[in-house]
Amino acid sequence: MTTLALPDVNQKFAAERIAQINRAADKQAGIDAQVAAGKLRNLGNGRYLVTDPDSWDNGEVLTMSQGELLPEHGLDETTGQVALYTTTPAWHQLGNVIPGGTTDIDQVLTLGGINFNVSRRPVLYQANPTDQLRILPDQFVNIREDTNAGLGVVGARYEVLQNRQGFEFLQDLVDDYAVTWESAGALREGRKVFISMRLPQTVTIDAEGVNDEVVPFIVALNSHDGSSLFQVVVTPWRPVCGNTERFAVRDAVTRWGVRHTRNARDRIEEARRTLRLSVDYFDHFAAEEEALARTEIAIKEFHEVIGDLWTSPDEDAPVRTRNKHAKRLDLLTDLFDTNAARLGRTAYAAERAITEFADWKTTIRPTGSLRGNNLAARATAMVEGSADELKSKAHRRLLTLTHR
């Protein structure tokens, strides 16, 4: 009988640990080289600022995690927990993941870290350091009750719309109260809260073998800092690329908002009409997208569309301006080629390329609490619809090619 020697687990562990250290050292050497080249700035505590003007991540703060430089997620962590509930794991692998989701509002509020109330309190001030505190008339500060954090200063007419009311409002927009909540969470220390659920309709773009599935979501955005309306948007999301994106159906409005006033909860029917939460809406959307998918276009036509969206600089324009335009054109062409490999050289692939560029490749300059956090700012901009006008214009322009 032959006796096989068992492997030395200690030796195996030591060898693997040495390999891990060597890999981390190699990565650290690469990071140090980028710092020396001026492409990264060491902020301390494992955080680095991208300072490379040629990088699309320029201005973003990256954090060292297990030897990897990763973008920051921007979610609220003021209670010691990441404020996120989701049905599927996110890229950062954080938050409370419930496969299949839940219909329990209370559970989502807790898991999403948004089971807090907000109250208004008078704004106090001192005219001089030794004076007694005075009340500023008609001004209030919104206070997060579980952390006592000041979220923003608002006027006398402002009414707090609690997070639970946002859930109930969203649910009232659809007929089926057994909807599954897809995600919920908080950004900016709770100043902004998001809630989303999946609509029962699923749109399939089934033209010329594309078979591309678009899953419509409805998202509510509630702010507690007085900076924005309570908003609801319809978002067709493509799981194949992980982006959230909105497309205009001709000039249809897919966004509804209301000020934080007493009658906000009374305007559900207005929201339902404005958002066009109907099968006809999605049928119309699918018909237009299928028309784009059936329309083959040449690269020259794609470049003409790009020229309509971004005017070409004059020959006497500054070199930097001309280089920026050329770089954008090259990137859009690459994105078109990538999408065309799966979708064909169609107007539909062109729309995907422009949408991807608008959501992920354009320069973004975060301000306020999102300063230095490009990823969180970009995600917020997508949901808030910062690039909607560009996407809508591209959609309408590409539709003209279907009538040739």
Secondary structure, DSSP 8 states (H G I E B T S, - for coil): --------HHHHHHHHHHHHHHHHHHHHHHHHHHHHTTSEEEEETTEEEE--TTSTTTT-EEEEETTEEEE---B--TTSS--EEESS--TT--SEE-TT-B--HHHHHHHTT----EEEEEEEE-SSTTS--EEEEEEEEEEETTTTEEEEEEETT-----HHHHHHHHHHTSS-TT--EEEEEEEGGGTEEEEEEE-S--EEE-STT--EEEEEEEEEEEESSSSS-EEEEEEEEETTTTEE----STT---EEEE-SSTTGGG-HHHHHHHHT-SHHHHHHHHHHHHHHHT-B--HHHHHHHHHHHS----TTS-HHHHHHHHHHHHHHHHHHHHHHHHH-SBHHHHHHHHHHIIIIIS-----GGGTT-HHHHHHHHHHHTTTHHHHHHHHHHHHGGGG-
